[in-house]
Amino acid sequence: MKIRTIFEIQAIIDGRKIPVDIEEFLETERWCKTKEQKIKYGDMDITHYIRAVAKDNEVLSRYQQSRLEDMELSVNQLLVDIKEMRGE
């Protein structure tokens, strides 16, 4: 089921329009690696969307972990430099 369809069904059930910010999001595009083209979030199947978000989060998490490791190395090097400056 497409994400847009889910929101349309919800709008009918709730008796309210789809919020403007959600409409804008549904029109936003992202690169689809398998189709090798841009696809609107609203046209994505819910399963595809969840997998894409999970993958994005995994990539971000790996990036953040890498940055933390880099920062730890920098801090450790600073501590070594400080000790050397003090003659320890």
PDB file of N, CA, C and O in Angstrom:
ATOM      1  N   MET A   1       0.843  -1.166   0.000  1.00  0.00           N
ATOM      2  CA  MET A   1       0.000   0.000   0.000  1.00  0.00           C
ATOM      3  C   MET A   1       0.896   1.240   0.000  1.00  0.00           C
ATOM      4  O   MET A   1       1.875   1.307   0.744  1.00  0.00           O
ATOM      5  N   LYS A   2       0.562   2.192  -0.818  1.00  0.00           N
ATOM      6  CA  LYS A   2       1.328   3.430  -0.942  1.00  0.00           C
ATOM      7  C   LYS A   2       1.081   4.324   0.281  1.00  0.00           C
ATOM      8  O   LYS A   2      -0.002   4.324   0.866  1.00  0.00           O
ATOM      9  N   ILE A   3       2.109   5.075   0.642  1.00  0.00           N
ATOM     10  CA  ILE A   3       1.997   5.969   1.801  1.00  0.00           C
ATOM     11  C   ILE A   3       0.883   6.987   1.580  1.00  0.00           C
ATOM     12  O   ILE A   3       0.128   7.293   2.503  1.00  0.00           O
ATOM     13  N   ARG A   4       0.780   7.509   0.364  1.00  0.00           N
ATOM     14  CA  ARG A   4      -0.265   8.496   0.065  1.00  0.00           C
ATOM     15  C   ARG A   4      -1.655   7.890   0.325  1.00  0.00           C
ATOM     16  O   ARG A   4      -2.530   8.550   0.884  1.00  0.00           O
ATOM     17  N   THR A   5      -1.844   6.652  -0.079  1.00  0.00           N
ATOM     18  CA  THR A   5      -3.126   5.964   0.111  1.00  0.00           C
ATOM     19  C   THR A   5      -3.453   5.828   1.590  1.00  0.00           C
ATOM     20  O   THR A   5      -4.600   5.998   2.001  1.00  0.00           O
ATOM     21  N   ILE A   6      -2.436   5.521   2.382  1.00  0.00           N
ATOM     22  CA  ILE A   6      -2.645   5.386   3.827  1.00  0.00           C
ATOM     23  C   ILE A   6      -3.159   6.702   4.408  1.00  0.00           C
ATOM     24  O   ILE A   6      -4.102   6.711   5.200  1.00  0.00           O
ATOM     25  N   PHE A   7      -2.533   7.812   4.011  1.00  0.00           N
ATOM     26  CA  PHE A   7      -2.983   9.119   4.517  1.00  0.00           C
ATOM     27  C   PHE A   7      -4.372   9.487   3.987  1.00  0.00           C
ATOM     28  O   PHE A   7      -5.157  10.119   4.693  1.00  0.00           O
ATOM     29  N   GLU A   8      -4.672   9.100   2.764  1.00  0.00           N
ATOM     30  CA  GLU A   8      -6.008   9.377   2.220  1.00  0.00           C
ATOM     31  C   GLU A   8      -7.077   8.605   2.995  1.00  0.00           C
ATOM     32  O   GLU A   8      -8.148   9.137   3.286  1.00  0.00           O
ATOM     33  N   ILE A   9      -6.781   7.357   3.322  1.00  0.00           N
ATOM     34  CA  ILE A   9      -7.717   6.546   4.111  1.00  0.00           C
ATOM     35  C   ILE A   9      -7.884   7.151   5.500  1.00  0.00           C
ATOM     36  O   ILE A   9      -8.997   7.247   6.018  1.00  0.00           O
ATOM     37  N   GLN A  10      -6.770   7.555   6.094  1.00  0.00           N
ATOM     38  CA  GLN A  10      -6.836   8.162   7.417  1.00  0.00           C
ATOM     39  C   GLN A  10      -7.672   9.450   7.378  1.00  0.00           C
ATOM     40  O   GLN A  10      -8.448   9.712   8.297  1.00  0.00           O
ATOM     41  N   ALA A  11      -7.514  10.244   6.328  1.00  0.00           N
ATOM     42  CA  ALA A  11      -8.273  11.485   6.199  1.00  0.00           C
ATOM     43  C   ALA A  11      -9.776  11.195   6.152  1.00  0.00           C
ATOM     44  O   ALA A  11     -10.575  11.916   6.748  1.00  0.00           O
ATOM     45  N   ILE A  12     -10.145  10.135   5.440  1.00  0.00           N
ATOM     46  CA  ILE A  12     -11.562   9.764   5.352  1.00  0.00           C
ATOM     47  C   ILE A  12     -12.066   9.299   6.715  1.00  0.00           C
ATOM     48  O   ILE A  12     -13.132   9.717   7.166  1.00  0.00           O
ATOM     49  N   ILE A  13     -11.302   8.438   7.362  1.00  0.00           N
ATOM     50  CA  ILE A  13     -11.707   7.910   8.663  1.00  0.00           C
ATOM     51  C   ILE A  13     -11.817   9.022   9.696  1.00  0.00           C
ATOM     52  O   ILE A  13     -12.777   9.066  10.465  1.00  0.00           O
ATOM     53  N   ASP A  14     -10.839   9.917   9.715  1.00  0.00           N
ATOM     54  CA  ASP A  14     -10.824  11.006  10.698  1.00  0.00           C
ATOM     55  C   ASP A  14     -11.740  12.163  10.316  1.00  0.00           C
ATOM     56  O   ASP A  14     -12.056  13.005  11.156  1.00  0.00           O
ATOM     57  N   GLY A  15     -12.171  12.212   9.058  1.00  0.00           N
ATOM     58  CA  GLY A  15     -13.005  13.319   8.605  1.00  0.00           C
ATOM     59  C   GLY A  15     -12.247  14.628   8.513  1.00  0.00           C
ATOM     60  O   GLY A  15     -12.835  15.702   8.647  1.00  0.00           O
ATOM     61  N   ARG A  16     -10.926  14.543   8.281  1.00  0.00           N
ATOM     62  CA  ARG A  16     -10.091  15.746   8.177  1.00  0.00           C
ATOM     63  C   ARG A  16      -9.205  15.649   6.946  1.00  0.00           C
ATOM     64  O   ARG A  16      -8.927  14.566   6.429  1.00  0.00           O
ATOM     65  N   LYS A  17      -8.773  16.819   6.497  1.00  0.00           N
ATOM     66  CA  LYS A  17      -7.843  16.857   5.372  1.00  0.00           C
ATOM     67  C   LYS A  17      -6.471  16.371   5.819  1.00  0.00           C
ATOM     68  O   LYS A  17      -6.145  16.364   7.006  1.00  0.00           O
ATOM     69  N   ILE A  18      -5.681  15.968   4.836  1.00  0.00           N
ATOM     70  CA  ILE A  18      -4.290  15.636   5.108  1.00  0.00           C
ATOM     71  C   ILE A  18      -3.575  16.946   5.416  1.00  0.00           C
ATOM     72  O   ILE A  18      -3.706  17.903   4.653  1.00  0.00           O
ATOM     73  N   PRO A  19      -2.821  17.018   6.518  1.00  0.00           N
ATOM     74  CA  PRO A  19      -2.127  18.260   6.866  1.00  0.00           C
ATOM     75  C   PRO A  19      -1.176  18.714   5.750  1.00  0.00           C
ATOM     76  O   PRO A  19      -0.605  17.894   5.031  1.00  0.00           O
ATOM     77  N   VAL A  20      -1.022  20.006   5.625  1.00  0.00           N
ATOM     78  CA  VAL A  20      -0.202  20.596   4.563  1.00  0.00           C
ATOM     79  C   VAL A  20       1.240  20.107   4.618  1.00  0.00           C
ATOM     80  O   VAL A  20       1.834  19.804   3.583  1.00  0.00           O
ATOM     81  N   ASP A  21       1.807  20.029   5.825  1.00  0.00           N
ATOM     82  CA  ASP A  21       3.197  19.577   5.916  1.00  0.00           C
ATOM     83  C   ASP A  21       3.354  18.129   5.459  1.00  0.00           C
ATOM     84  O   ASP A  21       4.384  17.758   4.897  1.00  0.00           O
ATOM     85  N   ILE A  22       2.335  17.318   5.702  1.00  0.00           N
ATOM     86  CA  ILE A  22       2.376  15.919   5.238  1.00  0.00           C
ATOM     87  C   ILE A  22       2.237  15.878   3.724  1.00  0.00           C
ATOM     88  O   ILE A  22       2.939  15.113   3.063  1.00  0.00           O
ATOM     89  N   GLU A  23       1.347  16.686   3.166  1.00  0.00           N
ATOM     90  CA  GLU A  23       1.201  16.766   1.699  1.00  0.00           C
ATOM     91  C   GLU A  23       2.536  17.141   1.061  1.00  0.00           C
ATOM     92  O   GLU A  23       2.940  16.558   0.055  1.00  0.00           O
ATOM     93  N   GLU A  24       3.215  18.124   1.659  1.00  0.00           N
ATOM     94  CA  GLU A  24       4.522  18.544   1.136  1.00  0.00           C
ATOM     95  C   GLU A  24       5.531  17.407   1.217  1.00  0.00           C
ATOM     96  O   GLU A  24       6.294  17.175   0.279  1.00  0.00           O
ATOM     97  N   PHE A  25       5.530  16.699   2.343  1.00  0.00           N
ATOM     98  CA  PHE A  25       6.441  15.566   2.503  1.00  0.00           C
ATOM     99  C   PHE A  25       6.168  14.494   1.451  1.00  0.00           C
ATOM    100  O   PHE A  25       7.103  13.939   0.873  1.00  0.00           O
ATOM    101  N   LEU A  26       4.902  14.202   1.203  1.00  0.00           N
ATOM    102  CA  LEU A  26       4.542  13.173   0.231  1.00  0.00           C
ATOM    103  C   LEU A  26       5.018  13.516  -1.172  1.00  0.00           C
ATOM    104  O   LEU A  26       5.225  12.624  -1.995  1.00  0.00           O
ATOM    105  N   GLU A  27       5.192  14.803  -1.448  1.00  0.00           N
ATOM    106  CA  GLU A  27       5.679  15.256  -2.756  1.00  0.00           C
ATOM    107  C   GLU A  27       7.213  15.301  -2.825  1.00  0.00           C
ATOM    108  O   GLU A  27       7.785  15.434  -3.906  1.00  0.00           O
ATOM    109  N   THR A  28       7.861  15.193  -1.682  1.00  0.00           N
ATOM    110  CA  THR A  28       9.320  15.212  -1.637  1.00  0.00           C
ATOM    111  C   THR A  28       9.861  13.946  -2.290  1.00  0.00           C
ATOM    112  O   THR A  28       9.304  12.860  -2.132  1.00  0.00           O
ATOM    113  N   GLU A  29      10.962  14.108  -3.031  1.00  0.00           N
ATOM    114  CA  GLU A  29      11.550  12.971  -3.730  1.00  0.00           C
ATOM    115  C   GLU A  29      12.844  12.513  -3.073  1.00  0.00           C
ATOM    116  O   GLU A  29      13.551  13.293  -2.436  1.00  0.00           O
ATOM    117  N   ARG A  30      13.128  11.250  -3.241  1.00  0.00           N
ATOM    118  CA  ARG A  30      14.404  10.689  -2.832  1.00  0.00           C
ATOM    119  C   ARG A  30      14.861   9.733  -3.929  1.00  0.00           C
ATOM    120  O   ARG A  30      14.045   9.232  -4.703  1.00  0.00           O
ATOM    121  N   TRP A  31      16.150   9.487  -3.990  1.00  0.00           N
ATOM    122  CA  TRP A  31      16.704   8.608  -5.008  1.00  0.00           C
ATOM    123  C   TRP A  31      16.390   7.167  -4.653  1.00  0.00           C
ATOM    124  O   TRP A  31      16.648   6.721  -3.535  1.00  0.00           O
ATOM    125  N   CYS A  32      15.831   6.440  -5.615  1.00  0.00           N
ATOM    126  CA  CYS A  32      15.550   5.018  -5.459  1.00  0.00           C
ATOM    127  C   CYS A  32      16.644   4.253  -6.195  1.00  0.00           C
ATOM    128  O   CYS A  32      16.717   4.269  -7.424  1.00  0.00           O
ATOM    129  N   LYS A  33      17.486   3.589  -5.423  1.00  0.00           N
ATOM    130  CA  LYS A  33      18.633   2.887  -5.990  1.00  0.00           C
ATOM    131  C   LYS A  33      18.198   1.753  -6.919  1.00  0.00           C
ATOM    132  O   LYS A  33      18.788   1.564  -7.983  1.00  0.00           O
ATOM    133  N   THR A  34      17.175   1.002  -6.526  1.00  0.00           N
ATOM    134  CA  THR A  34      16.749  -0.140  -7.341  1.00  0.00           C
ATOM    135  C   THR A  34      16.110   0.299  -8.662  1.00  0.00           C
ATOM    136  O   THR A  34      16.310  -0.342  -9.694  1.00  0.00           O
ATOM    137  N   LYS A  35      15.342   1.391  -8.628  1.00  0.00           N
ATOM    138  CA  LYS A  35      14.705   1.880  -9.855  1.00  0.00           C
ATOM    139  C   LYS A  35      15.593   2.846 -10.625  1.00  0.00           C
ATOM    140  O   LYS A  35      15.306   3.196 -11.770  1.00  0.00           O
ATOM    141  N   GLU A  36      16.688   3.278  -9.974  1.00  0.00           N
ATOM    142  CA  GLU A  36      17.618   4.237 -10.562  1.00  0.00           C
ATOM    143  C   GLU A  36      16.913   5.508 -11.044  1.00  0.00           C
ATOM    144  O   GLU A  36      17.149   5.998 -12.148  1.00  0.00           O
ATOM    145  N   GLN A  37      16.046   6.015 -10.180  1.00  0.00           N
ATOM    146  CA  GLN A  37      15.337   7.263 -10.469  1.00  0.00           C
ATOM    147  C   GLN A  37      14.791   7.829  -9.167  1.00  0.00           C
ATOM    148  O   GLN A  37      14.742   7.144  -8.146  1.00  0.00           O
ATOM    149  N   LYS A  38      14.383   9.085  -9.222  1.00  0.00           N
ATOM    150  CA  LYS A  38      13.772   9.698  -8.050  1.00  0.00           C
ATOM    151  C   LYS A  38      12.346   9.188  -7.908  1.00  0.00           C
ATOM    152  O   LYS A  38      11.662   8.925  -8.897  1.00  0.00           O
ATOM    153  N   ILE A  39      11.913   9.054  -6.667  1.00  0.00           N
ATOM    154  CA  ILE A  39      10.549   8.622  -6.381  1.00  0.00           C
ATOM    155  C   ILE A  39      10.014   9.476  -5.236  1.00  0.00           C
ATOM    156  O   ILE A  39      10.735   9.774  -4.284  1.00  0.00           O
ATOM    157  N   LYS A  40       8.753   9.865  -5.337  1.00  0.00           N
ATOM    158  CA  LYS A  40       8.127  10.656  -4.280  1.00  0.00           C
ATOM    159  C   LYS A  40       7.813   9.738  -3.101  1.00  0.00           C
ATOM    160  O   LYS A  40       7.441   8.577  -3.275  1.00  0.00           O
ATOM    161  N   TYR A  41       7.972  10.286  -1.903  1.00  0.00           N
ATOM    162  CA  TYR A  41       7.658   9.500  -0.713  1.00  0.00           C
ATOM    163  C   TYR A  41       6.223   8.991  -0.766  1.00  0.00           C
ATOM    164  O   TYR A  41       5.954   7.851  -0.389  1.00  0.00           O
ATOM    165  N   GLY A  42       5.310   9.820  -1.228  1.00  0.00           N
ATOM    166  CA  GLY A  42       3.909   9.417  -1.296  1.00  0.00           C
ATOM    167  C   GLY A  42       3.658   8.245  -2.225  1.00  0.00           C
ATOM    168  O   GLY A  42       2.673   7.525  -2.061  1.00  0.00           O
ATOM    169  N   ASP A  43       4.542   8.043  -3.205  1.00  0.00           N
ATOM    170  CA  ASP A  43       4.392   6.940  -4.152  1.00  0.00           C
ATOM    171  C   ASP A  43       5.099   5.666  -3.697  1.00  0.00           C
ATOM    172  O   ASP A  43       5.046   4.633  -4.365  1.00  0.00           O
ATOM    173  N   MET A  44       5.762   5.764  -2.545  1.00  0.00           N
ATOM    174  CA  MET A  44       6.472   4.598  -2.034  1.00  0.00           C
ATOM    175  C   MET A  44       5.513   3.659  -1.320  1.00  0.00           C
ATOM    176  O   MET A  44       4.593   4.099  -0.630  1.00  0.00           O
ATOM    177  N   ASP A  45       5.736   2.378  -1.489  1.00  0.00           N
ATOM    178  CA  ASP A  45       5.016   1.378  -0.717  1.00  0.00           C
ATOM    179  C   ASP A  45       5.487   1.495   0.729  1.00  0.00           C
ATOM    180  O   ASP A  45       6.658   1.786   0.970  1.00  0.00           O
ATOM    181  N   ILE A  46       4.609   1.277   1.680  1.00  0.00           N
ATOM    182  CA  ILE A  46       4.955   1.456   3.093  1.00  0.00           C
ATOM    183  C   ILE A  46       6.150   0.587   3.482  1.00  0.00           C
ATOM    184  O   ILE A  46       6.995   1.017   4.268  1.00  0.00           O
ATOM    185  N   THR A  47       6.229  -0.630   2.940  1.00  0.00           N
ATOM    186  CA  THR A  47       7.356  -1.520   3.238  1.00  0.00           C
ATOM    187  C   THR A  47       8.657  -0.917   2.717  1.00  0.00           C
ATOM    188  O   THR A  47       9.674  -0.930   3.412  1.00  0.00           O
ATOM    189  N   HIS A  48       8.624  -0.388   1.492  1.00  0.00           N
ATOM    190  CA  HIS A  48       9.802   0.249   0.898  1.00  0.00           C
ATOM    191  C   HIS A  48      10.237   1.442   1.737  1.00  0.00           C
ATOM    192  O   HIS A  48      11.426   1.632   1.991  1.00  0.00           O
ATOM    193  N   TYR A  49       9.268   2.242   2.165  1.00  0.00           N
ATOM    194  CA  TYR A  49       9.572   3.425   2.972  1.00  0.00           C
ATOM    195  C   TYR A  49      10.246   3.035   4.283  1.00  0.00           C
ATOM    196  O   TYR A  49      11.263   3.619   4.655  1.00  0.00           O
ATOM    197  N   ILE A  50       9.691   2.060   4.980  1.00  0.00           N
ATOM    198  CA  ILE A  50      10.254   1.643   6.265  1.00  0.00           C
ATOM    199  C   ILE A  50      11.669   1.111   6.078  1.00  0.00           C
ATOM    200  O   ILE A  50      12.554   1.414   6.877  1.00  0.00           O
ATOM    201  N   ARG A  51      11.888   0.328   5.037  1.00  0.00           N
ATOM    202  CA  ARG A  51      13.229  -0.196   4.773  1.00  0.00           C
ATOM    203  C   ARG A  51      14.203   0.933   4.446  1.00  0.00           C
ATOM    204  O   ARG A  51      15.348   0.909   4.896  1.00  0.00           O
ATOM    205  N   ALA A  52      13.762   1.913   3.672  1.00  0.00           N
ATOM    206  CA  ALA A  52      14.626   3.036   3.306  1.00  0.00           C
ATOM    207  C   ALA A  52      15.003   3.855   4.538  1.00  0.00           C
ATOM    208  O   ALA A  52      16.161   4.238   4.701  1.00  0.00           O
ATOM    209  N   VAL A  53      14.034   4.121   5.399  1.00  0.00           N
ATOM    210  CA  VAL A  53      14.301   4.883   6.616  1.00  0.00           C
ATOM    211  C   VAL A  53      15.226   4.092   7.540  1.00  0.00           C
ATOM    212  O   VAL A  53      16.149   4.656   8.127  1.00  0.00           O
ATOM    213  N   ALA A  54      14.980   2.798   7.669  1.00  0.00           N
ATOM    214  CA  ALA A  54      15.839   1.962   8.515  1.00  0.00           C
ATOM    215  C   ALA A  54      17.273   1.956   7.988  1.00  0.00           C
ATOM    216  O   ALA A  54      18.225   2.024   8.764  1.00  0.00           O
ATOM    217  N   LYS A  55      17.420   1.875   6.670  1.00  0.00           N
ATOM    218  CA  LYS A  55      18.755   1.887   6.070  1.00  0.00           C
ATOM    219  C   LYS A  55      19.428   3.240   6.296  1.00  0.00           C
ATOM    220  O   LYS A  55      20.611   3.296   6.633  1.00  0.00           O
ATOM    221  N   ASP A  56      18.681   4.329   6.112  1.00  0.00           N
ATOM    222  CA  ASP A  56      19.224   5.667   6.363  1.00  0.00           C
ATOM    223  C   ASP A  56      19.703   5.789   7.808  1.00  0.00           C
ATOM    224  O   ASP A  56      20.774   6.335   8.071  1.00  0.00           O
ATOM    225  N   ASN A  57      18.899   5.275   8.744  1.00  0.00           N
ATOM    226  CA  ASN A  57      19.271   5.337  10.157  1.00  0.00           C
ATOM    227  C   ASN A  57      20.524   4.515  10.436  1.00  0.00           C
ATOM    228  O   ASN A  57      21.370   4.917  11.235  1.00  0.00           O
ATOM    229  N   GLU A  58      20.642   3.374   9.781  1.00  0.00           N
ATOM    230  CA  GLU A  58      21.818   2.517   9.955  1.00  0.00           C
ATOM    231  C   GLU A  58      23.068   3.225   9.430  1.00  0.00           C
ATOM    232  O   GLU A  58      24.114   3.205  10.078  1.00  0.00           O
ATOM    233  N   VAL A  59      22.957   3.843   8.268  1.00  0.00           N
ATOM    234  CA  VAL A  59      24.085   4.579   7.689  1.00  0.00           C
ATOM    235  C   VAL A  59      24.469   5.739   8.597  1.00  0.00           C
ATOM    236  O   VAL A  59      25.653   5.961   8.850  1.00  0.00           O
ATOM    237  N   LEU A  60      23.485   6.478   9.088  1.00  0.00           N
ATOM    238  CA  LEU A  60      23.742   7.596   9.983  1.00  0.00           C
ATOM    239  C   LEU A  60      24.405   7.111  11.269  1.00  0.00           C
ATOM    240  O   LEU A  60      25.343   7.735  11.766  1.00  0.00           O
ATOM    241  N   SER A  61      23.920   6.012  11.795  1.00  0.00           N
ATOM    242  CA  SER A  61      24.487   5.458  13.023  1.00  0.00           C
ATOM    243  C   SER A  61      25.948   5.063  12.818  1.00  0.00           C
ATOM    244  O   SER A  61      26.787   5.330  13.678  1.00  0.00           O
ATOM    245  N   ARG A  62      26.256   4.427  11.685  1.00  0.00           N
ATOM    246  CA  ARG A  62      27.647   4.059  11.391  1.00  0.00           C
ATOM    247  C   ARG A  62      28.507   5.309  11.257  1.00  0.00           C
ATOM    248  O   ARG A  62      29.638   5.334  11.742  1.00  0.00           O
ATOM    249  N   TYR A  63      27.990   6.338  10.611  1.00  0.00           N
ATOM    250  CA  TYR A  63      28.720   7.595  10.453  1.00  0.00           C
ATOM    251  C   TYR A  63      28.986   8.215  11.823  1.00  0.00           C
ATOM    252  O   TYR A  63      30.101   8.651  12.112  1.00  0.00           O
ATOM    253  N   GLN A  64      27.953   8.251  12.660  1.00  0.00           N
ATOM    254  CA  GLN A  64      28.118   8.833  13.987  1.00  0.00           C
ATOM    255  C   GLN A  64      29.138   8.045  14.806  1.00  0.00           C
ATOM    256  O   GLN A  64      29.944   8.638  15.522  1.00  0.00           O
ATOM    257  N   GLN A  65      29.110   6.724  14.709  1.00  0.00           N
ATOM    258  CA  GLN A  65      30.066   5.896  15.429  1.00  0.00           C
ATOM    259  C   GLN A  65      31.488   6.180  14.954  1.00  0.00           C
ATOM    260  O   GLN A  65      32.417   6.267  15.756  1.00  0.00           O
ATOM    261  N   SER A  66      31.641   6.320  13.656  1.00  0.00           N
ATOM    262  CA  SER A  66      32.948   6.633  13.082  1.00  0.00           C
ATOM    263  C   SER A  66      33.449   7.984  13.575  1.00  0.00           C
ATOM    264  O   SER A  66      34.618   8.129  13.932  1.00  0.00           O
ATOM    265  N   ARG A  67      32.556   8.975  13.594  1.00  0.00           N
ATOM    266  CA  ARG A  67      32.932  10.309  14.071  1.00  0.00           C
ATOM    267  C   ARG A  67      33.328  10.266  15.550  1.00  0.00           C
ATOM    268  O   ARG A  67      34.288  10.920  15.958  1.00  0.00           O
ATOM    269  N   LEU A  68      32.588   9.497  16.347  1.00  0.00           N
ATOM    270  CA  LEU A  68      32.927   9.373  17.760  1.00  0.00           C
ATOM    271  C   LEU A  68      34.305   8.741  17.946  1.00  0.00           C
ATOM    272  O   LEU A  68      35.080   9.167  18.801  1.00  0.00           O
ATOM    273  N   GLU A  69      34.601   7.731  17.146  1.00  0.00           N
ATOM    274  CA  GLU A  69      35.916   7.090  17.219  1.00  0.00           C
ATOM    275  C   GLU A  69      37.013   8.078  16.832  1.00  0.00           C
ATOM    276  O   GLU A  69      38.067   8.119  17.466  1.00  0.00           O
ATOM    277  N   ASP A  70      36.763   8.877  15.787  1.00  0.00           N
ATOM    278  CA  ASP A  70      37.736   9.898  15.386  1.00  0.00           C
ATOM    279  C   ASP A  70      37.958  10.914  16.504  1.00  0.00           C
ATOM    280  O   ASP A  70      39.090  11.310  16.778  1.00  0.00           O
ATOM    281  N   MET A  71      36.874  11.327  17.141  1.00  0.00           N
ATOM    282  CA  MET A  71      36.980  12.295  18.221  1.00  0.00           C
ATOM    283  C   MET A  71      37.745  11.702  19.407  1.00  0.00           C
ATOM    284  O   MET A  71      38.549  12.387  20.039  1.00  0.00           O
ATOM    285  N   GLU A  72      37.492  10.439  19.698  1.00  0.00           N
ATOM    286  CA  GLU A  72      38.197   9.780  20.800  1.00  0.00           C
ATOM    287  C   GLU A  72      39.701   9.733  20.523  1.00  0.00           C
ATOM    288  O   GLU A  72      40.514   9.976  21.414  1.00  0.00           O
ATOM    289  N   LEU A  73      40.056   9.419  19.282  1.00  0.00           N
ATOM    290  CA  LEU A  73      41.477   9.411  18.911  1.00  0.00           C
ATOM    291  C   LEU A  73      42.090  10.801  19.075  1.00  0.00           C
ATOM    292  O   LEU A  73      43.208  10.936  19.573  1.00  0.00           O
ATOM    293  N   SER A  74      41.366  11.821  18.658  1.00  0.00           N
ATOM    294  CA  SER A  74      41.861  13.196  18.789  1.00  0.00           C
ATOM    295  C   SER A  74      42.051  13.585  20.241  1.00  0.00           C
ATOM    296  O   SER A  74      43.065  14.186  20.595  1.00  0.00           O
ATOM    297  N   VAL A  75      41.092  13.249  21.081  1.00  0.00           N
ATOM    298  CA  VAL A  75      41.193  13.573  22.506  1.00  0.00           C
ATOM    299  C   VAL A  75      42.375  12.835  23.122  1.00  0.00           C
ATOM    300  O   VAL A  75      43.140  13.414  23.894  1.00  0.00           O
ATOM    301  N   ASN A  76      42.523  11.565  22.781  1.00  0.00           N
ATOM    302  CA  ASN A  76      43.654  10.794  23.317  1.00  0.00           C
ATOM    303  C   ASN A  76      44.990  11.396  22.876  1.00  0.00           C
ATOM    304  O   ASN A  76      45.936  11.458  23.661  1.00  0.00           O
ATOM    305  N   GLN A  77      45.062  11.836  21.627  1.00  0.00           N
ATOM    306  CA  GLN A  77      46.289  12.454  21.143  1.00  0.00           C
ATOM    307  C   GLN A  77      46.560  13.766  21.869  1.00  0.00           C
ATOM    308  O   GLN A  77      47.706  14.071  22.196  1.00  0.00           O
ATOM    309  N   LEU A  78      45.507  14.542  22.121  1.00  0.00           N
ATOM    310  CA  LEU A  78      45.661  15.783  22.884  1.00  0.00           C
ATOM    311  C   LEU A  78      46.194  15.504  24.285  1.00  0.00           C
ATOM    312  O   LEU A  78      47.053  16.233  24.780  1.00  0.00           O
ATOM    313  N   LEU A  79      45.692  14.461  24.919  1.00  0.00           N
ATOM    314  CA  LEU A  79      46.162  14.101  26.257  1.00  0.00           C
ATOM    315  C   LEU A  79      47.641  13.724  26.231  1.00  0.00           C
ATOM    316  O   LEU A  79      48.400  14.101  27.125  1.00  0.00           O
ATOM    317  N   VAL A  80      48.044  12.983  25.207  1.00  0.00           N
ATOM    318  CA  VAL A  80      49.454  12.620  25.046  1.00  0.00           C
ATOM    319  C   VAL A  80      50.290  13.877  24.851  1.00  0.00           C
ATOM    320  O   VAL A  80      51.344  14.027  25.469  1.00  0.00           O
ATOM    321  N   ASP A  81      49.828  14.773  24.001  1.00  0.00           N
ATOM    322  CA  ASP A  81      50.552  16.028  23.740  1.00  0.00           C
ATOM    323  C   ASP A  81      50.690  16.859  25.008  1.00  0.00           C
ATOM    324  O   ASP A  81      51.749  17.435  25.259  1.00  0.00           O
ATOM    325  N   ILE A  82      49.635  16.928  25.806  1.00  0.00           N
ATOM    326  CA  ILE A  82      49.662  17.698  27.058  1.00  0.00           C
ATOM    327  C   ILE A  82      50.691  17.089  28.028  1.00  0.00           C
ATOM    328  O   ILE A  82      51.468  17.800  28.666  1.00  0.00           O
ATOM    329  N   LYS A  83      50.669  15.764  28.115  1.00  0.00           N
ATOM    330  CA  LYS A  83      51.636  15.093  29.002  1.00  0.00           C
ATOM    331  C   LYS A  83      53.069  15.368  28.549  1.00  0.00           C
ATOM    332  O   LYS A  83      53.950  15.601  29.376  1.00  0.00           O
ATOM    333  N   GLU A  84      53.295  15.341  27.260  1.00  0.00           N
ATOM    334  CA  GLU A  84      54.627  15.617  26.716  1.00  0.00           C
ATOM    335  C   GLU A  84      55.042  17.051  27.009  1.00  0.00           C
ATOM    336  O   GLU A  84      56.202  17.302  27.338  1.00  0.00           O
ATOM    337  N   MET A  85      54.116  17.992  26.896  1.00  0.00           N
ATOM    338  CA  MET A  85      54.417  19.394  27.169  1.00  0.00           C
ATOM    339  C   MET A  85      54.775  19.599  28.638  1.00  0.00           C
ATOM    340  O   MET A  85      55.608  20.443  28.968  1.00  0.00           O
ATOM    341  N   ARG A  86      54.152  18.837  29.502  1.00  0.00           N
ATOM    342  CA  ARG A  86      54.414  18.948  30.939  1.00  0.00           C
ATOM    343  C   ARG A  86      55.669  18.170  31.345  1.00  0.00           C
ATOM    344  O   ARG A  86      56.165  18.301  32.464  1.00  0.00           O
ATOM    345  N   GLY A  87      56.168  17.358  30.408  1.00  0.00           N
ATOM    346  CA  GLY A  87      57.354  16.569  30.703  1.00  0.00           C
ATOM    347  C   GLY A  87      57.040  15.302  31.484  1.00  0.00           C
ATOM    348  O   GLY A  87      57.908  14.750  32.160  1.00  0.00           O
ATOM    349  N   GLU A  88      55.836  14.857  31.392  1.00  0.00           N
ATOM    350  CA  GLU A  88      55.430  13.628  32.120  1.00  0.00           C
ATOM    351  C   GLU A  88      55.777  12.388  31.335  1.00  0.00           C
ATOM    352  O   GLU A  88      55.511  11.275  31.790  1.00  0.00           O
TER     353      GLU A  88
END
